Amino acid sequence: MRCVSTPRAAVDNGGVPNTLPLPEWPAEAPLRVLSIIAPMTQLNTPYPSTAYLTGFLRSRGVDAVQEDLALGLALELLSPAGLQALRETLGDAPAGERSAAFVNRYAEYRSTIAPVIAFLQGRDATLAHRICGRDFLPEGPRFAALEVYVDDGGGDPLAWAFGALGVQDRARHLATLYLNDLADVIREGADPRFEFVRYAESLAQSQASFDPLAQALAAPPTLVDRTLQRLTLAALARHRPGVVLVSVPFPGAVYGALRIAQTLKAADPGIVTVLGGGYVNTELRELSEPRLFDHFDYVTLDAGERPLLALLDHLQGQRSAQRLVRTYRREDGAVRWVNFAEPDIPFEDVGTPTWDGLPLQRYLSLLDMLNPMHRLWSDGRWNKLTVAHGCYWKKCSFCDVSLDYISRYEAASAGTLVDRIEAIVAETGQTGFHFVDEAAPPKALKALAAELQRRQLAISWWGNIRFEKTFTPALCQQLAASGCIAISGGLEVASDRLLALMNKGVSVDQVARVTKGFADAGVLVHAYLMYGFPTQTLQDTVDALELVRQLFAAGCIHSGFWHRFACTVHSPVGQDPAAFGVTLLPLPPGGFAKNDVGFVDPTGTDHDALGAGLKKAVYNYMHGIGLEEDVRSWFDGPVPKARVPRRRIEKALGEPG
């Protein structure tokens, strides 16, 4: 089978000439599969989808390689050459205020960018002292955020936020603000859609029509587009793939994925392009938009192992197109869905993820948000691993419980998991793990901890759980002894009535006892909080904040974050809104993405007016401020007095679990 056509000296690639020679290779060459992480995801650690698929495909004898073009794009833009290209794009009279400031201080930015990147990559730790001196980096508007911190009297506003953590953390935070200033310049003067994480997110998130993406792809390429095109062609020349898999976990990676596919198809139409990932699995389940297939030959849903094996068999002439698995393709101008019935690969047999081919020493250890749990998302490189496929609870009414990544629960043995952990540590040399389960099952975690202790394997790990009663103080101590440093879980609305409506399976008192058990074991505890759930009243929200205040004051939780409830079409609320007292709004017409859906709640609470006060309160609670104040003080407008007894959590902790 020949997957790649004859290379051309130059192609129509969105206005960018292809100066990279595309090598030919014989038709009998083995089929190489390249998996790509599309911009933009995380910059501190690789998004794990390509590591999972590359490890699995290699275990099945497939020639598989991987690239992180999200990191590559960021490092290219944030380099002396990248800043020079940005300077040339802006010209001598940039229109925006941020762009003008960058041009005026361009020499400072150009001379500092490479040292700052080296520092954030951990290659030049001593630069921290100069960064903390506040006279090394050019400081743009992002540094104004430092003014919100309380000055400790010694002229250092960061001392309150960082305390005794030292110059390294302070310097990483200052360096991150510096990079955010540069991102603002790129967005203002070169590409209005640019973000380090949510790049062009609005073009794809719950976007029923493909028109905005089609228009953006047809427009002249921006500086960011041209840079990504160049990196894509370099990866193509380096790996010479016959099949390219592009992983799209979030809406903010869709535009980048399409630009990558557009470049690949322009360079060589014979390359087979395949789209998959969390965004696809969630939002493209009713795909009927044929224009997507101008760029991607196939779109696969849910766990990718079985669909990819079927597709590779098809591409090599070993099965017909009618026997593809969970795959969209275009045929005669229309989108066709093919789902030949075949069992999925058991989770026990998916193999060990591999990071081979990814530049692990080039990721950036950022410190953007001072929330201690959110720091773990952006600070340091973590090996991402799944304890079990799906969710063992799969009942929460706000969750997409009807989808495969939640509904199909499969666990692997503790021995298999620790075998994978040992292999990953041997490959990467790093012992930090982020277990990325929706909710890691307590039984599996207990067995995993015991196996880690039996093998005397020293790792650090964190992940997400349900605050259920199975997590006794003894189990919390065992997990901490095995290397658990942090856990997160959903307290959600902090209301027993609404927790029952959510089918969460926990109570506020139970959450208090479980979180206290983890906190007493020395584990950082983060609570996911939610407001705006159907039938939630203003009184419910005030009462919830009072309970959160008490949990912080009692030392049960150390970190928290409020999320605005969003109804999705795949959740129990979206599928049976009447059971939750709401009415759904009609979805806009279109054949592309479908996920978030608006609704009308007859309670009429103005939840948007409450968000700022809730977030302000929790931010202060995390720093030990305002824990004795009446919760009404955090809101700008009048709210009712909390009805929760002031010692509710204290009483719950004194009762037997």
Sequence and secondary structure as in RCSB ss.txt:
>XXXX:A:sequence
MRCVSTPRAAVDNGGVPNTLPLPEWPAEAPLRVLSIIAPMTQLNTPYPSTAYLTGFLRSRGVDAVQEDLALGLAL
ELLSPAGLQALRETLGDAPAGERSAAFVNRYAEYRSTIAPVIAFLQGRDATLAHRICGRDFLPEGPRFAALEVYV
DDGGGDPLAWAFGALGVQDRARHLATLYLNDLADVIREGADPRFEFVRYAESLAQSQASFDPLAQALAAPPTLVD
RTLQRLTLAALARHRPGVVLVSVPFPGAVYGALRIAQTLKAADPGIVTVLGGGYVNTELRELSEPRLFDHFDYVT
LDAGERPLLALLDHLQGQRSAQRLVRTYRREDGAVRWVNFAEPDIPFEDVGTPTWDGLPLQRYLSLLDMLNPMHR
LWSDGRWNKLTVAHGCYWKKCSFCDVSLDYISRYEAASAGTLVDRIEAIVAETGQTGFHFVDEAAPPKALKALAA
ELQRRQLAISWWGNIRFEKTFTPALCQQLAASGCIAISGGLEVASDRLLALMNKGVSVDQVARVTKGFADAGVLV
HAYLMYGFPTQTLQDTVDALELVRQLFAAGCIHSGFWHRFACTVHSPVGQDPAAFGVTLLPLPPGGFAKNDVGFV
DPTGTDHDALGAGLKKAVYNYMHGIGLEEDVRSWFDGPVPKARVPRRRIEKALGEPG
>XXXX:A:secstr
   S    S   STT    S      TTS  EEEEEE SSS SSS  THHHHHHHHHHHTT EEEEEEHHHHHHH
HHTSHHHHHHHHHHH SS SSHHHHHHHHTHHHHHHHHHHHHHHHTTS TTHHHHHHTTSSS   GGGGGGGGS 
  SSS THHHHHGGG HHHHHHHHHHHHHHHHHHHHHHHT TT  SSSTTGGGTTT   SHHHHHHHHS   HHH
HHHHHHHHHHHHHH  SEEEEE  SGGGHHHHHHHHHHHHHH TTSEEEEESHHHHHH TT   GGGGGT SEEE
 SSSHHHHHHHHHHHTTSS GGG SSEEEEETTEEEEE        GGGS     TTS GGG         HHHH
HHHSS  EEE SEES SS   TTS TTSHHHH  EE  HHHHHHHHHHHHHHH   EEEE  SS  HHHHHHHHH
HHHHTT   EEEEEE   TTS HHHHHHHHHTTEEEEEEEEET  HHHHHHHT    HHHHHHHHHHHHHTT EE
EEEEEE  TT  HHHHHHHHHHHHHHHHTTS SEEEEEE   BTTSHHHH GGGGT EE      SS   B  EE
 TT   GGGTHHHHHHHHHHHHTT STTS GGGG SS      S TTHHHHHHHS  
